[in-house]
């Protein structure tokens, strides 16, 4: 009998196949059956802030300069703290999804924030 791989994110051994993917029931991670644990970790891109610190999901960041909002007369002021960010694979360079107090859901570029 073939042994199932363990989850590359949390290390859970109770993963199960679903089509061409492996799924972890504990953390919800999904990865290709062709990829090994090491390959899956290398495929993820590293997102860094303006100072070169590595960002992860759930971090709190601070906006470093005033950012004009397209289609609005308002701007996100420098020094605004943004909690619980989520990293995305934005093709347009906006690789942080977040909710900014007073503005709502928004995407930001990591080059305009610093880790708090």
CORZI-V216215 format. One record per residue. N is the residue number from 1. OMEGA is omega in radians with two decimals (* if undefined). Layout:
N_OMEGA + N_OMEGA
//
This chain:
1_-3.11 + 2_-3.12 + 3_3.10 + 4_3.09 + 5_3.05 + 6_-3.11 + 7_3.13 + 8_-3.12 + 9_-3.04 + 10_3.11 + 11_-3.13 + 12_3.14 + 13_-3.07 + 14_3.14 + 15_3.13 + 16_3.14 + 17_3.05 + 18_-3.07 + 19_3.14 + 20_-3.11 + 21_2.91 + 22_-3.12 + 23_3.11 + 24_-3.12 + 25_-3.11 + 26_-3.08 + 27_3.12 + 28_3.14 + 29_3.08 + 30_3.09 + 31_-3.09 + 32_3.11 + 33_3.13 + 34_-3.08 + 35_3.01 + 36_-3.13 + 37_-3.13 + 38_3.14 + 39_-3.12 + 40_3.13 + 41_-3.14 + 42_-3.10 + 43_-3.11 + 44_-3.14 + 45_-3.13 + 46_3.12 + 47_-3.12 + 48_3.11 + 49_-3.09 + 50_-3.13 + 51_3.12 + 52_3.09 + 53_3.14 + 54_3.12 + 55_3.06 + 56_3.08 + 57_3.09 + 58_3.12 + 59_3.00 + 60_-3.13 + 61_3.09 + 62_3.10 + 63_-3.03 + 64_3.10 + 65_3.11 + 66_-3.13 + 67_3.09 + 68_3.12 + 69_-3.10 + 70_3.12 + 71_-3.12 + 72_3.09 + 73_-3.13 + 74_3.08 + 75_3.03 + 76_-3.07 + 77_3.03 + 78_-3.11 + 79_3.11 + 80_3.10 + 81_3.12 + 82_-3.09 + 83_2.99 + 84_3.13 + 85_3.08 + 86_-3.14 + 87_-3.13 + 88_3.09 + 89_-3.11 + 90_-3.14 + 91_-3.11 + 92_3.11 + 93_3.10 + 94_-3.02 + 95_3.07 + 96_3.02 + 97_-3.07 + 98_3.01 + 99_-3.13 + 100_-3.13 + 101_-3.13 + 102_-3.12 + 103_-3.12 + 104_-3.08 + 105_-3.07 + 106_3.03 + 107_-3.13 + 108_3.00 + 109_-3.08 + 110_-3.12 + 111_-3.13 + 112_3.13 + 113_3.00 + 114_-3.12 + 115_-3.14 + 116_*
//
